[in-house]
C-alpha cells in the first residue's frame, strides 16, 4: 500500500506553484509559507491547491522542497534552521535551487545541524503543466533515493550517483549552456542593432541557421521577466566554472547582461524593444 506523503514547498513562485499543483493533482497535501509574499504569490498558491501555514508547521511535512531564487536559497535554509532543529519530525530537506556545488555544500552544512536529512537537487525544465513530462528533478546525496517516493505522485525524480553536489553540478552545466547561449544571442542581437546590421544578420540566420533563429525567437522574449532571477544563477554558474579558468568571466558577463535586461524590463524597455524588433515575424 502506497502511503501519501505531506510535502512542503517554499515558495509558491512559478516553479514552486507548478510543482505544488502537480502534487496536489495527485492527492498530496502541499504546505507552503506566504510570509512576506505578494498577493500574486498567494493567488498562485490557492490556484495550485497549496495550504498556507506558519513556518513552524512546515516541519510537519515528510519532504521540504526549497524552490526560491538562487540568491535567497542560503538565507532560507538559515532562517528555517531553528524551526527544523526544534521540530520532533525531521523532513527530508531537498535543496532544488540553481546554485553552485560550493553553495549547495554550505546549505547542507546548515541543515545538517538540524538533524534533517539533506538532498541536493536541480530542476531541469519549465514549471510542470498538466500532462507534461519535460520537468525533471535530479537528486543526489545519501538520502536521494528516498525522494523517488515522489515519482508515485506526479513528479519525475532521477537519482544521480556521486557526491551530494552531483545534481547541482548537472544543473550548473545545463543552465550554463542554455542560459549562456541565450545571453550570447541577446548580446549579439543588441550589437547588431547598434551596428546597423539587423536585417542582414536576421536574413543570414534564417538562411544558414534557422534552428538558432527559432531557438532565440522562443527563448529571448520569455527571458525578459525572468532575467532578474538569472543574475544570481549565472554568478553561481561562474563560480562553478572556477576562478582559475578564463571562461568564468564569460558567465559573469552574462550575469551582468541579465542584470541590465532586468532593469530595462522594469523601466524604459529600450533594449527589450530592440530585441523584439529583431525577432518580430521570425
C-alpha positions in Angstrom: 0.0 0.0 0.0 1.3 3.4 -1.0 1.2 6.0 1.8 0.6 9.5 0.6 3.2 11.9 1.9 2.9 15.5 3.0 5.1 17.9 1.1 6.2 21.5 2.0 7.1 23.7 -0.9 8.7 27.1 -0.4 7.9 29.3 -2.2 4.9 29.5 -4.5 6.7 31.2 -7.3 6.1 29.9 -10.9 8.2 26.8 -10.4 7.1 26.2 -6.8 3.5 26.5 -7.6 3.9 24.3 -10.7 5.4 21.6 -8.6 2.8 22.1 -5.9 0.0 21.8 -8.4 1.4 18.6 -9.8 1.5 17.1 -6.3 -2.0 18.3 -5.3 -3.4 16.9 -8.5 -2.1 13.6 -7.2 -3.8 13.9 -3.8 -0.8 15.1 -1.9 -1.2 17.7 0.8 1.2 20.5 0.0 2.1 23.1 2.6 3.7 26.4 1.9 4.5 29.7 3.6 3.2 33.1 2.5 5.3 35.1 4.9 6.4 38.2 3.1 4.9 37.0 -0.2 2.9 39.1 -2.6 -0.8 38.7 -3.3 0.2 37.3 -6.7 2.1 34.5 -4.8 -0.9 33.9 -2.6 -3.1 33.5 -5.6 -0.7 31.0 -7.2 -0.7 29.0 -4.0 -4.5 29.0 -3.9 -4.8 28.1 -7.6 -2.3 25.2 -7.0 -4.2 23.9 -4.1 -1.4 24.6 -1.7 -2.2 25.1 2.0 -0.6 28.2 3.7 0.7 27.5 7.2 3.1 29.2 9.6 6.7 28.4 9.0 6.8 26.2 12.2 4.2 23.9 10.7 6.3 23.3 7.6 8.3 20.8 9.7 5.3 18.6 9.8 5.9 17.5 6.2 7.7 14.4 5.1 9.6 16.3 2.4 10.6 20.0 2.3 11.3 21.4 -1.2 13.3 24.7 -1.3 12.4 26.4 -4.6 13.3 30.1 -4.4 15.5 32.5 -6.4 19.1 31.3 -6.1 20.2 34.4 -4.2 17.6 33.5 -1.4 18.4 29.8 -1.0 21.0 30.0 1.7 19.1 32.6 3.7 16.0 30.4 3.6 17.9 27.5 5.0 19.4 29.6 7.7 16.1 31.1 8.6 14.4 27.7 8.9 17.2 26.0 10.7 15.9 26.9 14.2 12.4 25.7 13.3 13.8 22.4 11.9 16.1 21.9 14.9 13.2 22.2 17.4 10.8 20.0 15.3 10.0 16.5 16.5 9.7 15.3 13.0 12.6 15.8 10.6 11.5 16.3 7.0 14.0 15.5 4.2 15.2 18.9 3.1 15.5 19.0 -0.7 17.5 22.0 -2.0 16.2 22.5 -5.5 17.8 25.8 -6.4 20.3 26.6 -9.2 23.3 27.1 -7.0 27.0 26.0 -7.4 28.2 22.9 -5.6 30.1 25.1 -3.1 26.9 27.0 -2.2 25.0 23.7 -2.0 27.5 22.3 0.4 27.1 25.4 2.6 23.4 24.8 2.8 24.0 21.1 3.6 26.2 22.2 6.5 23.4 24.5 7.8 20.7 21.8 7.6 23.0 19.0 9.0 22.9 20.8 12.4 19.1 20.5 12.4 19.0 16.7 12.2 17.1 16.7 8.9 18.4 14.6 6.0 19.6 16.9 3.2 19.3 16.2 -0.6 21.0 18.3 -3.3 18.7 18.7 -6.3 18.4 20.5 -9.6 15.3 21.1 -11.6 15.6 21.0 -15.4 12.6 22.1 -17.4 9.8 24.6 -17.1 7.2 24.7 -14.3 5.1 21.5 -14.7 1.9 21.7 -16.6 -0.9 19.2 -16.7 0.1 16.3 -18.9 3.7 17.4 -19.4 6.7 15.2 -18.7 9.5 17.6 -19.5 10.3 18.8 -16.0 12.8 16.6 -14.1 14.1 16.9 -10.6 17.6 15.4 -10.3 18.7 14.5 -6.8 22.0 13.4 -5.2 23.3 12.5 -1.8 22.8 9.7 0.8 19.1 10.3 1.1 18.4 10.9 -2.6 16.7 7.5 -3.2 14.1 8.4 -0.5 12.9 11.2 -2.7 12.0 8.8 -5.6 8.9 8.2 -3.5 7.5 11.3 -5.1 7.6 9.6 -8.5 4.3 7.9 -7.4 2.7 11.3 -7.0 3.3 13.0 -10.4 6.9 14.2 -10.2 9.8 12.9 -12.2 12.7 12.4 -9.8 16.0 11.0 -11.1 18.8 9.9 -8.8 22.4 10.7 -9.7 25.3 8.6 -8.4 28.2 10.6 -6.9 28.6 13.2 -4.2 25.8 15.2 -2.6 26.6 18.1 -5.1 26.2 16.0 -8.3 22.8 17.3 -9.1 24.0 20.8 -8.6 26.9 20.2 -11.0 24.4 18.9 -13.6 22.1 21.9 -13.2 25.0 24.4 -13.4 26.4 22.7 -16.6 23.0 22.5 -18.3 21.9 26.0 -17.4 25.3 27.4 -18.3 24.7 26.1 -21.8 21.0 27.2 -22.2 21.1 30.5 -20.4 24.6 31.2 -21.6 23.6 30.8 -25.2 20.5 32.9 -24.7 22.8 35.6 -23.3 25.2 35.4 -26.2 22.3 35.6 -28.7 20.9 38.6 -26.8 24.2 40.4 -26.8 24.8 39.9 -30.5 21.3 41.0 -31.5 21.8 44.2 -29.5 25.2 44.7 -31.0 23.7 44.2 -34.5 21.1 46.9 -33.6 23.8 49.3 -32.6 25.9 48.4 -35.7 23.1 48.7 -38.3 23.3 45.0 -39.3 19.9 43.8 -38.0 18.3 42.8 -41.3 21.4 41.3 -42.7 22.1 39.2 -39.6 18.5 38.1 -39.4 18.4 37.1 -43.1 21.7 35.1 -42.8 20.4 33.3 -39.7 17.2 32.5 -41.4 19.1 31.1 -44.4 22.0 29.3 -42.8 20.9 28.6 -39.1 17.1 28.7 -38.9 17.4 26.4 -35.9 19.3 29.1 -33.9 16.9 31.8 -35.0 13.9 29.7 -33.9 15.6 29.0 -30.6 16.3 32.7 -29.9 12.8 33.6 -31.1 11.4 31.3 -28.4 13.9 31.9 -25.6 14.7 35.6 -25.7 11.2 37.1 -25.2 10.4 34.6 -22.4 13.7 35.6 -20.7 12.7 39.2 -20.0 10.5 38.7 -17.0 12.9 36.1 -15.6 16.2 37.9 -16.1 16.3 39.2 -12.5 16.4 35.6 -11.3 19.0 34.6 -13.8 21.5 37.2 -12.4 22.4 35.2 -9.3 22.1 31.9 -11.2 24.8 33.0 -13.8 27.0 34.2 -10.9 26.7 30.7 -9.3 27.5 29.1 -12.7 30.6 31.3 -13.0 31.7 30.2 -9.5 31.1 26.6 -10.6 33.4 27.0 -13.6 36.1 28.2 -11.2 38.1 31.4 -10.9 41.2 29.8 -12.4 39.5 29.4 -15.8 39.1 32.5 -18.0 35.7 31.3 -19.3 34.4 32.2 -15.9 34.5 35.8 -17.0 32.1 34.9 -19.8 29.5 33.7 -17.4 29.9 36.7 -15.1 29.4 38.9 -18.1 26.2 37.1 -18.9 25.0 37.8 -15.4 25.7 41.5 -15.8 23.8 41.4 -19.1 20.8 39.8 -17.4 21.0 42.4 -14.7 20.8 45.2 -17.3 17.9 43.5 -19.1 16.0 43.1 -15.8 16.4 46.8 -15.1 15.3 47.7 -18.7 12.3 45.4 -18.3 11.2 47.3 -15.2 11.9 50.7 -16.8 12.1 52.0 -20.3 12.2 48.7 -22.2 14.6 50.3 -24.6 16.9 47.2 -25.2 13.9 44.9 -25.0 12.3 46.9 -27.8 15.3 46.4 -30.0 15.3 42.7 -29.3 11.6 42.5 -30.1 12.1 44.3 -33.4 14.9 42.0 -34.3 12.8 38.9 -33.6 9.4 40.1 -35.0 8.0 37.8 -37.7 10.7 35.2 -37.0 
